[in-house]
Amino acid sequence: MAVVAAYAAAVEANQLDTVSLDFWVPTASLTAVFLALHLVIRFLAPYADPVLVPAVALLNGLGVAFLRRLDLAQASPDERGDLPIFAGVGGRQLAWTLGAVVLAAGLLVLLRDHRSISRYAYTLGLAGIVLVMIPAVLPSRFSEINGAKLWVRIGGFSIQPGEFAKLALLVFFAYYLVRKREVLSLASKRFLGVDFPRGRDLGPVVVVWLISLLVLIFEKDLGTSLLYFGMFVVTLYIATERVSWLIIGLLLFFGGAFLAYFLGSTVGGPFANFYVRAEIWLDPFADPHDSGYQLVQGLLALGTGGLFGAGPGGGQPTILPEVHNDFIFAGMGEEIGLFGLSALLVIYLLIVERGLRAALAVRDSFGKLLAGGLAFTLGLQVFVIVGGISKLIPLTGQTTPFLSAGGSSLMANWLLVATLLRISDAARRPVDSAAAPRASGVPAGPPPQLHGATTEVIRP
């Protein structure tokens, strides 16, 4: 939070030529919220990973500070000094942060054992599919922004159901793959040193691939399609430890994307939007003032930032379309430079690494798959959005976790972090803590790993 406060002070120094006496108030509000969450964790999940919340709090805090910087830039010069704390996009993001952290704390209160989620796996899987399909079936005026149908908009309220769908689908994937792991691990043929699965076991992968392709066609978004299919293939790889599933997944996805591109160039229809996005990706400077304007401005912002950037509040991010949402990484890059963006990516990498560490340490298979899938999904979402603005892959409508404005993304990602905290608490909790003798000399009850444990029948 000291880093966030210094960032906010630098923003005001560049925007107002002075630092107001209350520049610290938004940061102090965030500090109080995160400190309260820390206390909740100390009581409800005392063995949870201590790195996750500080890392996420830094990203969230910098996101709020940058969005307030945009509000200052868009306000008239005589109003900047008296801009209320909860005004504009930055103020709404501060309020959304409060709600998201309360939601995360509520999940820790309700979810005392991560394995209990598996009881509702099929219900959550169905709910996830419904949430994914809602924007696709709605008319464009209620769901489409910048060519991608990812939203549900009613009046002034909007929500992105896909952010919550990824969590529900991950629970279902983890539960399904735990039950089918042995079957999916069977190999039929060995090719170039890699054991490939039997043809009859490809059904689940093909079904999820078709769903992802439908998302690509009807929601017109490559990023969401890649996110859903990628998290399924990776959880499948974690469950079976077979590289062949990754190879099959990559071939299926890139084959489907190429097919959509080819059909978009010939028959048009629902494939036309993807074809246009791919053409912009291949050569954004072919039409830099119209179709390629957003991507070109993002690249110019990153180039202008150079190594060290123009300083917080010293750039011109308001030129970027959707800088508060899709292109917040490029807007921040203009002001903090390559070194600053690299630091942000390292923080994301740290969060993913701690999630994977929890997956390795937790003792049950469901927890391993769920934690691994959650960590990978967060990393994949960062890759999709950063890859889009840097022209590595076609531009998508994904949000940058914890930085971009929007309540749906913020709440869903804080729920993701809360789930990782619960799993890491189970992973780091000493196995024999309940079996150790108590201080009074009275023997404790039976070990927790035996008391109430489930059994498995292994058939030959």
Sequence and secondary structure as in RCSB ss.txt:
>XXXX:A:sequence
MAVVAAYAAAVEANQLDTVSLDFWVPTASLTAVFLALHLVIRFLAPYADPVLVPAVALLNGLGVAFLRRLDLAQA
SPDERGDLPIFAGVGGRQLAWTLGAVVLAAGLLVLLRDHRSISRYAYTLGLAGIVLVMIPAVLPSRFSEINGAKL
WVRIGGFSIQPGEFAKLALLVFFAYYLVRKREVLSLASKRFLGVDFPRGRDLGPVVVVWLISLLVLIFEKDLGTS
LLYFGMFVVTLYIATERVSWLIIGLLLFFGGAFLAYFLGSTVGGPFANFYVRAEIWLDPFADPHDSGYQLVQGLL
ALGTGGLFGAGPGGGQPTILPEVHNDFIFAGMGEEIGLFGLSALLVIYLLIVERGLRAALAVRDSFGKLLAGGLA
FTLGLQVFVIVGGISKLIPLTGQTTPFLSAGGSSLMANWLLVATLLRISDAARRPVDSAAAPRASGVPAGPPPQL
HGATTEVIRP
>XXXX:A:secstr
 HHHHHHHHHHHHHHHSS  TTTTHHHHHHHHHHHHHHHHHHHH TTS TTHHHHHHHHHHHHHHHHHHHHHHHS
 TTTGGG  TT HHHHHHHHHHHHHHHHHHHHHHH S GGGGGGGHHHHHHHHHHHHHHHHHS HHHHEETTEE 
 EEETTEEE HHHHHHHHHHHHHHHHHHHHHHHHH EEEEETTEEEE GGGGHHHHHHHHHHHHHHHHS  HHHH
HHHHHHHHHHHHHHH  HHHHHHHHHHHHHHHHHHHHHHHHT GGGHHHHHHHHHHH GGGSTTTTTHHHHHHHH
HHHHHTTT S TT S GGGSTTTTTTTHHHHHHHHHHHHHHHHHHHHHHHHHHHHHHHHHH SSHHHHHHHHHHH
HHHHHHHHHHHHHHTTSS       TTTSS HHHHHHHHHHHHHHHHHHHHHHS TTTTTS  TTS    S TTT
TT        
